[in-house]
Amino acid sequence: PVPSPSLTLLTLRAFLFPWLQHYLIMVLLTLIGLFVLASSATPRRCPEGMVLLEASFFAEGQDWSACEELSKPGGPLVLVPTTGAPLWQPKTYEPFQQGPDSDYYLGLGKETVLGSKWDMLGQKILTNCSERYGVLCEPTWANVERALPIMRYSRGNRAARGGGPQEWMCSPYAEESGVRTFVGSRSASVDATFSDHADDCTDNGFPRPQTYVMNLTAIANGEPAIQDFISYINFTTMADGLVGGVNPNVVFYFPVLRQNFSGFGGSRYWTMVASPVPDMQGGHEQSVWFRFQQVVCSGAGMAAGGVPDRSCALKGRPQYYDTYWYSSSPANITNQWIPPEAMANASGFYSNLIAVKRFWDKTLAEEGMMLLDLPDTAANNGSWLVQQAVHAIVRSMISRDDTWHGR
């Protein structure tokens, strides 16, 4: 008997449909895989005006890109994920020297203020004004900012040259520790401290910015070894700042003096970002992730006084360290005993930077931190007031043992 056309069609459909369905599913899965692969391999787009630092690093289960504004020292850092909103990490830039003594002390004079038996500056701020709120004046940012100069010198070894008998500016064994700033966490019992030159004041084994990072980088780039850092770094125009708003990440800026061995006619400077592990989970000493990078500019660069210098660009690649100097090296010296996949890298540094933000956002929310939104006026910088107040609380929290007790 000859099968009917309808029976033949049913037989073909029964045979072909599962195969065709399987084929289409495989094609769809292949296209999805190619799309995901392309997304992870293609750099996320940097915001306008930003320079791509890292095309791809891995954090929180996805690929990110790292971008930064290099046209001015305090330009923000932006981390761009494959999915989700970019994570902005603002940077501040505060030179150690911001004017002579005559610009401060509210016109009363340094010697008069220091020799007084009462708070002359406080009295003037609260009583000498044209507009009062009750019996006292409302303090303004402009007045308080000019009451006292920022810390210019942390009482460390001014003659520290990064070599020879006077190597470091600070030491935990010296009478004057020379500590300028610190980073830490609520769980560690020893913070990571830094001098004016960003030396490791706690002697934990962090990479020495001058003798290790800068010196070995210079040698690796064919420049002479740096014998005396007082003639290499302009320590009088150094600066520091915060990274990530109120979070306890710090950045140092090292302006490089023009060297007679180099024909480069512009300017250059180094930056060092120190980002503490946010939760040491009972670890005694504080672990810290570091990023060093060098910026070169055809113009004034760091000395441009806040005016953007679009000629600035990276010199070489950023360098990353996980606490200790031997976790990486400028000239691949540590490749002899540490495999490349085990070395500190961009994923480790930026993952920690993100973790610091997540930790403190969660901590401040859980503890009921008051949220303030203060306006900027002619006399007051509201956003700076908020950042200063909250950051001071964060620093107080990381400098206590068992949550409440001062060290």
N, C-alpha and C positions, 0 to 999 in steps of 0.2 A: 504493500500500500504506500502511496505517496503522501508524506506528511503535509498537512495544511500549512499555508503561509503564516497563519497566526501562531501555530505551534512552533515553527522554525524561529520566528521572531522572539518568542518567549524563551526558547532555548539559548539563543544568542545573547539576550539580555541577562539571563541567569549566569552565563559564562563571562561576558565582557564587563558587566557593571561592577562587580567586586574588584576586578583588576584595574578598571579605569578609576574607581574611587581610590584605591590604594595609590595609584600613580599620581593623581591630583594631590593627595595628602602629602606624598613625598616631595612633590614640586613645591608645595606651599611651605613645608618645613625647611626646605633648602633655601628658599627666598628669605624666610625669616632669619635663618642662620647667617646668610650673607649680609642682611641688613644690620644685624647685631654686630657682626664682625666689622663692618664698615663704620658703624657708630663708635666702636671702641678704638679703632685705629685712626679715625679722623679727629684732629684736635677740635675741642669745643671752641666756639668763637669767643675771643676776648672782647670785652666792652671797648668802645672807641677810646683811643688814647692810651690803651694798655699794651704792654709788651709781653709776648708769650715766653714764659720761663720754662715750663715743663708741658710738653704736648700731652702727656698721659701719665697719671699716677693713679694708684688704686686705693680707695678708702670707702668704708661703709657699704661694701658690696657692689661698687660700680667704679667706672673710670671717670677721672676728673682731669681738668687742665688748670695750671697755675699761671696767673697773669699779674702784672704789676705795673704801676705808673712809675717810670724812671725819670721823667722830666723834672722832678723835684724830689728831694730826699724824703719828705714825708708823704709821698704818694701812696695810695692804698694798694693792698694786695687783694686780689679777687680769685676765688676758687670756683671754677665752673664745672658742675656735674653733668653727666650724660643726660640725666633726667632730674628735674627739679630746678629751683631758683638758685642763682649764683650766691655764694657766701662771701660777703664783703668783710675784709679785715682791715679797718683803718689803721694807719700808722701816724704817730706824732713825731715831731722833730724839734728838739729844744737844745740849742747850743749851750755849752757850759758857761760861756761868756756872753752876756746880753747887755753890756753897757757898764760904764764906770760907776763908782760909788755915788757920785754926785747925782746920778739918775734915780737913786733910791733914798730911803729914809724920810720920805715925804717932806723934803726940804729942811729937816731939822739937823742934818749932819750926822755922820756915822759916829764920831767920837762922843757927841752929846747923847745920842740914843744909847750907846753901849755903856756910858757912864751914869745913866739915870738910875734912880732908886725905884721907879715905878714904870708902868707900861705907857711910855710916851706915845708910841705909835698907835696903840689901841685907843688911847684917849683922843688923839687927833682924828682918827677915822670915825669915832662915834660922836664927836662933838663939833667938828669943824666942817660944816656943810651949809648950803643955802636952803635946803629943804629937809625938814625933820618929820619924823613919824613919832609923835609924842615928845618925849624929852630928848631922844637920841636920834642920830642920823642913821639912815639905812646904809650899811656898808656896800661899797660897789667893787666890782672886779678891778676896775681901773686903779682905785686907791690901794687895795690889798696887794695887787700885782707889783706895785712900786714901793711897798713898805720895806721889803727886804729882797736882796738879790737871791737868785737860785743858788744852789750849792755849786761853787766853782771848783772847790778842792776838798777831797775827802780825807785829808791828813795822811795820805799814804806817802810812799817814797817818791818825791818829785824827780829824783835823779835816775829813776829806773830807765835803763837803756835797752832792755831786752837782750842782754848778753854780758858776759864778764862777771865781776864781783857784785854788780848792782843790777840784777836781772829783772826783778819784779817790783811792782808798786805796792803790793800788799802781801801779807803772810799771816796765817792764824797763830804763828809763834812770835810775832813781833809785838812790841808794846802798843804801837798804833796800827790797828788792823787795816785802815785805809778803805773800808767798805763804802761804796757809793750806793749800790742798789742790790736787790736780791729777787729771786724767783723761788717758788716752792709750792707745796700742796698742804692740805689739812692733815694728811696722814703721815708724812715724813717728819722726823724730829730734828733734822738738820737741813736748813735751807741752802740753796746755791747762791753764793755772794760774789759780787764783782767790784773791782776798783774803778777809778776814773779811766784806766786804760783797758778795762774789761778783763783784767787778770782774774784767775780763779783764787779768790781770797780764802775759800774754805779748804783749798788744797785737796779737792776731790778727784782730780785727774782730768779735768776738762781740757780741751785743746787750747794751747796758748795762742791767742790771736796773732801776735807779732812773730815770735820765734818759730812757731810751728806752721801755722796756716800761711801767713804772708811770706815768710822767708822761703819755705819750701816751694810755694807757688812761683815766686820770683825765679828761683833756681830752675824749676821745671820749664819756665818760659824763656830761658836763656839770659836772664838778667843776673847781675852779680848778687852774691849772698849779702844779706842786710846785716852789717856789723853793728850799727848804732841806730836804733829806731828813733832817737830824738832828732836825727837828721833825715829821717824818712817819713815819719808821721807828724803832722802839725797838731800836737796834743793841745795847744791852746785854743784851737777852733773845733775840737771834738764836740759831739752832741750825742744825746740819747733820747729815748722816747718809749712809748708803749705800742704794742701791736694787738689789735682786736678789742679796742675800746677799754672796758673796765677789767679785762682778763689779765692775769699776771704774766704776760709775755713782754720781754724787753728787747729793744733794738739799740745798738751802738753804731755811730757813724765815725769813720776814721779817714780824714782828708789826707791824701798823699802829697808830700812836697814834690815839687818838680825836681827830677834827678838829672845830673849832668851826663849820665850815660844814655839817656833816652832822648830821641829827637821829637817826641810827642809834645805838641805845643798847647794842648788844652789842659784839662784837669781830670783827676780821677779820685775815687774814694772807695773804701771798703765798707760794707755793712755786716754786722753780726746780729742775728736774731736768736734769742734763747727762749725756748718754749718748754716749761716744766711738764713732766708727766703729771696729769691732774690728780691721779689717785695712786699712791705708792703702796696701798694695801698693807700698811704696817712696816714697809721698808724704812730702815734707819736714815740713810742718806738719800737726797733728792736726785733722781735721774732727770736729765735735761736733753732735749733735742736741739741741735744747733744748725743754722744755715749761714754760711759765709758766701758773699758774692762781691765782685768788684765791678764798679761802674766807671766808664770813661765818657768824657764829654768834650766836644770841640770848643765849647764856650766855658762859662764860669762854673757850671754845674752846681756843686754843693755851696759854692760861695755866691750864688746868684741872688741871695736874699729873698727867697720865696718866689722869684720870677721863674716860670717854667723854662727849662732849657731842653728843647726838642732834639738836640743833638746827642743826648745821653743814651748810652747803650751798654749792654753787658760786655764785660771783658772776660772771656773764657766761660766756663760753666759754673753754676752754683755748686758749693761743696756742702755735704751733709755729714753730721756727726751725731752718734747716739751716746751722749755723755762723755765717753773717754776718747782720748786723742787717737788711740790705735784702731778705732773702728773705721777709719778711712785715712786717706793721705792724698795730698795734692799731686804727687809724682808716682802714684801707684806703688809706693814702697811696701805698704801693708799687704799687697797681693801675694807676697812671699808666704804669708801664714794665714791669711783670711781669704776664702774664696769670694769672688765678686758678688754672688747671690746672697752672701751673709753680711755684706758691708752695709753701713747706713746709706739710705737712699731717699729720693724725693717722697716716695710713698710713706715711709716711716715718719719723716718730718711733718708733712702736711696732714697725715692722719692724726698725729698728735696735736697739731694746731687746731684741727676740727674738734678733737676730743676735749681739749681745754674749753672751747666755747660751749660744747654740749654740757660738760660737767658744771660749769658755773652758771649757765642759764638755768639748769635744773636745780642746783643748790639754792640759788637766790629765790627762785620761785617757791620751792618747798619751805623755805624759812620765812616766807611772807615779806620779802623785800618790797618796800614802798616804791612804786613807779612814779618818777617825776618827769614832767615835760615843761622845762623852764624856757621862756622866750629869750631871744637875743635882743638886747637893747643897746643904746649908745654907750651906756656905762657898764653893762654886764653881759658876759658871754654865758648864756644859759646852758648850752650843751656842754661847755667845759666844766661848769659848776657841778652838773650831774655826774659827769665822768669822774671828776676829782673826788667827789663825795663817795660814790659807790666803789671806786678803786681803792680808796683808803680803807673801806670796810673789808674788802676782799683781802687786802694785805694784812689787816689785823687778824682775819680768820686763819690765814695760812701761817701766822707766826705764833699760834697757840698749840699747846699740847692737850690731848683729850678734849678737844672742842673749845674748852673754856679757859684753861689755865695758861697764863703767859709764860714764855720760856725764860 
